[in-house]
Amino acid sequence: MSQKSIKTEICLQYRSRETDTEQMIQRVQDDYKAHGNTEEITSIQLYIKPEEWTIYYVINDGIVGKVPLF
């Protein structure tokens, strides 16, 4: 049985703001590079806390940081 790829999009809405996963991942990657990291990214874990307006992240199971949610 072959599986078809399903296009998915996740949008987070909080109060009067909105963002999607692509924007969140891009902010995380930009922050990672801005801090001088050059190692290739192989995994990203996001912890989204709308009540703090913050995305906490872990890259490659060891590099941690945070960026604004919006």
KELUMLUM-766128 format. One record per residue (C-alpha): residue number from 1; residue in one letter; chain; x, y, z. Coordinates in nm, 2 decimals, always signed. Each point is the difference from the previous one (the first is absolute). Layout:
<kekols>
KEKOL     i   aa   ch       c1       c2       c3
KEKOL   NUM    A    A        X        Y        Z
...
</kekols>
This chain:
<kekols>
KEKOL     i   aa   ch       c1       c2       c3
KEKOL     1    M    A    +0.00    +0.00    +0.00
KEKOL     2    S    A    +0.16    +0.33    -0.10
KEKOL     3    Q    A    -0.05    +0.31    +0.21
KEKOL     4    K    A    -0.07    +0.33    -0.16
KEKOL     5    S    A    +0.17    +0.31    +0.15
KEKOL     6    I    A    -0.26    +0.22    +0.17
KEKOL     7    K    A    +0.06    +0.37    -0.01
KEKOL     8    T    A    -0.05    +0.14    +0.35
KEKOL     9    E    A    +0.00    +0.35    +0.13
KEKOL    10    I    A    -0.02    +0.10    +0.36
KEKOL    11    C    A    -0.10    +0.35    +0.10
KEKOL    12    L    A    +0.01    +0.13    +0.36
KEKOL    13    Q    A    -0.24    +0.27    +0.09
KEKOL    14    Y    A    +0.03    +0.18    +0.33
KEKOL    15    R    A    -0.20    +0.30    +0.09
KEKOL    16    S    A    +0.02    +0.23    -0.31
KEKOL    17    R    A    +0.32    -0.16    -0.13
KEKOL    18    E    A    +0.07    -0.28    -0.24
KEKOL    19    T    A    +0.31    -0.20    -0.11
KEKOL    20    D    A    +0.07    -0.32    -0.18
KEKOL    21    T    A    +0.26    -0.28    +0.05
KEKOL    22    E    A    +0.21    +0.12    -0.29
KEKOL    23    Q    A    +0.03    +0.35    +0.15
KEKOL    24    M    A    +0.08    -0.15    +0.35
KEKOL    25    I    A    +0.27    -0.23    -0.14
KEKOL    26    Q    A    +0.16    +0.28    -0.20
KEKOL    27    R    A    +0.02    +0.22    +0.31
KEKOL    28    V    A    +0.16    -0.28    +0.19
KEKOL    29    Q    A    +0.25    -0.07    -0.28
KEKOL    30    D    A    +0.09    +0.37    -0.03
KEKOL    31    D    A    +0.05    +0.02    +0.38
KEKOL    32    Y    A    +0.22    -0.31    -0.01
KEKOL    33    K    A    +0.22    +0.15    -0.27
KEKOL    34    A    A    +0.01    +0.35    +0.17
KEKOL    35    H    A    +0.16    -0.16    +0.30
KEKOL    36    G    A    +0.29    -0.12    -0.21
KEKOL    37    N    A    -0.11    -0.36    -0.03
KEKOL    38    T    A    +0.13    -0.17    -0.32
KEKOL    39    E    A    -0.08    -0.36    +0.06
KEKOL    40    E    A    -0.25    -0.15    -0.25
KEKOL    41    I    A    -0.35    -0.02    +0.15
KEKOL    42    T    A    -0.12    -0.36    +0.01
KEKOL    43    S    A    -0.29    +0.04    +0.24
KEKOL    44    I    A    -0.21    +0.28    +0.15
KEKOL    45    Q    A    -0.24    -0.03    +0.30
KEKOL    46    L    A    -0.23    +0.29    +0.06
KEKOL    47    Y    A    -0.18    +0.07    +0.33
KEKOL    48    I    A    -0.26    +0.27    -0.06
KEKOL    49    K    A    -0.12    +0.21    +0.30
KEKOL    50    P    A    -0.26    +0.25    -0.13
KEKOL    51    E    A    -0.06    +0.14    +0.35
KEKOL    52    E    A    +0.37    +0.10    +0.00
KEKOL    53    W    A    +0.00    +0.11    -0.37
KEKOL    54    T    A    +0.31    -0.23    -0.03
KEKOL    55    I    A    +0.12    -0.30    -0.19
KEKOL    56    Y    A    +0.27    -0.21    +0.18
KEKOL    57    Y    A    +0.20    -0.23    -0.21
KEKOL    58    V    A    +0.26    -0.28    +0.00
KEKOL    59    I    A    +0.21    -0.05    -0.30
KEKOL    60    N    A    +0.20    -0.33    -0.06
KEKOL    61    D    A    -0.10    -0.12    +0.34
KEKOL    62    G    A    +0.22    +0.25    +0.18
KEKOL    63    I    A    -0.01    +0.36    -0.11
KEKOL    64    V    A    -0.27    +0.19    +0.18
KEKOL    65    G    A    -0.15    +0.35    -0.05
KEKOL    66    K    A    -0.31    +0.20    -0.03
KEKOL    67    V    A    -0.16    +0.24    -0.24
KEKOL    68    P    A    -0.31    +0.22    +0.00
KEKOL    69    L    A    -0.31    -0.18    -0.11
KEKOL    70    F    A    -0.12    +0.28    -0.23
</kekols>
